[in-house]
């Protein structure tokens, strides 16, 4: 059933964010049950669905901010992204980018590697979506039929599980407080738009990574 997000109230969007986060946690827990039973491809699919739910929560939270700042809102694009797997995966990785940006200069070890890995995951959204489907269906790969267990490895699942858990822990910390303070957060957003400030080291490393990917 199609939903037009423009007619949904701010109060209902806040409820939607909380329910989406709750469902994300449930997907991770169900993925853990499958992982412990060595049903690795199915676990991969659920961990990836959890990532997408986080992306949905981030998008809904962003919509609350845009409404408070009276910015023009492309509701057609938001409606599409809320039901499209690939944009939600990309958006979920913004959780890691934002966490990095907040303390980039203070972080000592491996920060550029984490940034590079996050950019790679953003750019690999279609691949993750394909592997999610590989986790559920017998698929034709390079003109040969493969079962999920022939395609997805335990190591891939562990990596995705840790990624989903890390994002979940970062994003859900103080989420109730952030929802209560949406007015104050929106004011900070407007101030940033007037006078944007970025960590210079973060921008330099990001440009290096993007240039290397060209």
Phi, psi and omega in degrees: 000128180285143179237133176263105186296339183294334184265002180269133185288162177300319181298319180289327177295321176299318176298319179298321178297313181297318180291324178295318178296318178298319179292324177300314178300318180296321178296320178296317180296318178293323175299322179297321179298315179293321180298315180296334177271007180062029173266064192299315180299319179294322178297319178304313181300317182289321177296324178290322174300323178297317176302317181293323177296322176297319177300322177296317180298317179297317181296319179294321178296318178298322179299320177301317179295314181299322178295319182291332181268001179059031177285149171300133185242128177272084184294330178298317179293319180295315178302320180292314183294330180293337181247358181261127185296317189293312177300323180294324176296314180299316182296324181299329180287345173296338177299315179290318179300315181295319178296321177296314184298327184293334180217037188297314183294328181281335182287132187260307192263126168070016185293322179292325178295320178295318179298316179297317179297320181293317177299320178298318180292324176297315182286346182256021184302319181293324178295317178297321179295321178296317182292329175300316177291323176300331180289348184246330190236153165290129189230154174269116181237118183053046175065025177223133180284132181230141172279162177307322183288344176272349186253313189261130182262161177301320182297321177297320182292318179300316180299316181291321178300312181295324178297313180296318179297317181297314179298317181299314182295319179294312189286326186275349176297121178063023182296323178298318178297317180295322178293323178291334184254027185299327178296314180294320179295322179295323177295319177297322178298316180294321178297321179295322179296324180288317182224079182293137178229125179237148175296121185297322179293321177300313181295319179297314180294320179298317179296320177301314183294316181295322178291324178294332182276352182288000000 
